[in-house]
Amino acid sequence: MEPDRLNSPSTSAIILEVLGHQLQFSQDPNSKHLGTTVWDASMVLVKFLERNCRRGRFCPSKLKGKRVIELGAGCGVAGFGMALLGCDVVATDQIEVLPLLMRNAERNTARIMQKDSNSDSFGSIQVAELDWGNEDHIRAVDPPFDYIIGTDVVYAEHLLDPLLQTILALSGPKTTILLGYEIRSTNVHERMLDMWKKNFEVKTVPKAKMDCNYQHPSIQLYIMGMKPPAGIIENRISELEQQTDEVEMEDKALKDDENGGSSNTKNRLEDCSSEKVHEDCELAMKSPNGKLTDWEARRLGSMTARLLQDVKIT
């Protein structure tokens, strides 16, 4: 009889509070598929939405009923952030990931409805197979969408072109693309940015606009829009800048709610965003009592794994 695995969908889960709801995402880090693990960029993105949902483009009154598709949804964290803001979300991934993704969608939807069955703020979330570049899969989800989201979908160079073609096929003239990404390879990162800038108007979300706890120097968020026809480029750029400005206005409004240690937090974030080495940043984020939050422990584990990859034993 084989021993039980240390991590499986029934024993390994991430609990994350989002917009007043305690969500639970089963994961299976021991599987052979990367999509069965909750990656940190998805947590950064969903907490960014939570921080900036009081006003501006991410408030529920503006997102209610918007159609959203999540690419490489994995365990479904980012998609649930949009669904909690009133969007109708289609969470997609490869067929091997769908059973776990569907389980998370059904379980968390039930938890949300049980907590507040009369609430009309929750949109919907459904699961669909989508292999990038597969025309049948793309037609089946019925594009275009108002929003295309994804987190940590870029980790290998050969995936960039299929991802781009899929995004273009799912987009309309006013589609907004929201991507979260952790830099793991400089070459892949540079080619990705070059590809995005050739095809989209790209705005990088400042670290100061992210949740003060759920962020890291190597994790970036991008808000992108389709490039318009010649002659109206200025208007579209102005619109995209306004979207980012609305996020900045929300950040200013939230300052009144912050208390205790705000100056220390600000200094800590400035240190982290100055691209110091990861060790210095992580040490700066340690709690005074020597204990780490779940998020800090995750980031230390990620840094350790990355360092071990660089160690060559001779």
Number of C-alpha atoms within 10 A of each C-alpha: 3 4 5 8 9 10 15 16 18 9 12 14 18 14 10 16 12 18 16 10 14 13 21 18 22 25 24 23 18 14 14 9 13 15 25 25 20 22 19 22 26 26 22 25 30 25 24 23 24 22 21 23 20 17 17 19 17 22 16 22 15 15 23 20 19 18 22 27 30 28 28 25 29 32 31 32 29 26 32 27 23 30 25 27 25 23 27 23 27 23 30 28 22 17 12 13 20 22 13 19 27 20 17 23 23 13 14 20 20 12 15 17 13 10 12 12 11 9 10 11 17 24 22 21 23 15 22 20 21 24 19 22 16 13 12 10 15 19 13 11 17 9 15 21 23 20 24 23 25 26 30 23 21 22 16 13 13 10 14 19 14 14 18 17 13 19 22 15 16 20 19 16 13 15 20 20 24 20 24 24 23 21 16 15 12 9 11 18 18 12 12 19 11 11 14 18 13 10 15 17 20 21 18 12 18 14 20 14 19 24 19 18 14 19 27 23 18 14 20 22 23 19 20 22 25 19 18 17 9 7 7 10 13 10 11 17 17 10 13 17 16 14 16 18 14 16 26 18 14 18 19 12 14 13 10 8 7 9 8 7 8 12 10 10 14 13 12 16 21 14 16 22 17 10 13 11 10 17 11 12 20 17 11 15 17 14 11 8 6 6 10 14 12 9 14 20 14 14 18 16 12 13 15 13 11 12 10 9 9 8 8 6 4 3
